[in-house]
Amino acid sequence: MITKISYLSDLRFNLETWKRELRFHFNEMDTFQEKLEEIASREFGKSATIPLENYQNRIMIEKNAISKLMHRCRNKMANINNANYNENIDGRLHNEQSTLRDDMRTYIKLHYELKEEMMSYFLEWL
C-alpha cells in the first residue's frame, strides 16, 4: 500500500505540473494574440497579413489542444483521487499516464516550434 501511495503521489505531481504549464501556455497564447492584433492594426501589406492569419488559426488550434489536455489531466486527477488504496497496482493508471505523458511531450515540442516561428515573425513586424 505504501508503494501505491508513493506511486499515486508521483502521478499527482506530474499532473499538477502539467496543468500549471498548460495554463501558462494558454495565457501565453492570449499574449501572442494581442501582439498579432497589434500588427494587424498597423495595416502592413499582404506579406504581413498572410502569416498573421495563419498564426491566428494556429493559436485557436493550440488553445483547443490545451483545453483537451487540461480536461484529460482533470479526469486523471479524479481517477487518482478516487483510487482504491487496497487494490493492487495493475498498471491501468500507469498505462493511461503513459499516453498522456507522450501527448504532453508532443504538445510541448509543437508549442515551442510555434513559439519560435511567432517570435521571428514579431521581430520582423513589430
N, C-alpha and C positions, 0 to 999 in steps of 0.2 A: 504494500500500500504506500509506503514511503517513496518508492520508486515512481509510482503513478503520480503522486502529489508533485514530486520534483519535475516529472515529465510535463504535466499539465501546467505547472508554473512557467516552464520554459516556453511552451506554446503560447501561453497568455502574454508573456513578454514580447515574443515575436509579433503577435497580433497587435498589441498596443503600439509597438514601434512602427509597424506598417501603417496603422491608422493615422498616427501623427504625421508620417511622411506624406501620406496621401492628402491629408488636409492641407499641408504646406503646399504641395503641388497644385491643388485645386485653387488656392489663393494666389499662387504664382501665375496661374493661367489667367485669372482676373486682371492681374497687373499687366501681363502681356497684352491682353485685350484692350486695356486702356491705352497702351502705347500704340497699338495698331490704329485705334480710333484717332489718336493724335496725328499720326501720319496721314490718315485719310482726310482729316480736316485741312491739311496743308495743300491739297489739290495738286499733287505731283502728277506726272503723266502716267501712261499705261505701264511703263516699266516699274513703277512703284505699286500700282493698284492690283495688278495680276497676282504677284506673290502675296500681297496683303490679303486678298480674298482667300487664297489657298491657306494661309496661316489661320485666318478666322475659322475656316471649316475644320482645320486640324485641331484647333483649340476646342471646338464644340465636340469633336470626336473624342478627344482626350478627356474632357470633363465627364463625358458619358462613361468612358472606361474607368475613370476614377470612382465614379458613383457605383458602378458594378462591383469593383474590387472592395470598396468600403462595405457594401452590402454583404459580400461574401465574408469579410472579416467579422462583421457583426454576427452573422449566422454561426460562424465558427466559434466565436466567443460565447454565444448562447449554448452551443454544444458542450463547451468546456465547463461552463458554469453549472450545467445540468448533468455532468458526468457522475457515474456511479463509482465511488472510490473503492468499493469492494469488488468490482468487476476486474477481471484480468485485462492487461493491456493487450488488445487484439490487433493492433496495427491500423484499425479503422481511422482513428483520428490522425495518426501519422501519415497514412496514405492521402487523406484529404488535405493535410497540411502540405505535403509534397507538391501537389498540383497547384495549390495557392502560392507556394513559395516560387515555383517555376514561373507562374503567371506574373508574380511581382517582379522577378528578375527581368523578364521580357519587357514588362511595362517600364521599369526604371531605365533600361537600356534605350528604349524608344523615346522616352521622355527627354533624356539628356541629348539625344540626337536632334530632336525637335528644338530643344532649348538652344543648342549651339547654332543651328540654322537661323533661328529667330534673332539671336544676338548679333550675328553677322548682318542680317537684314537691318536691324536697328542701327548698327554702326554706319551703314550706308545711307540711311534715310532720316535719321534724327540729327 
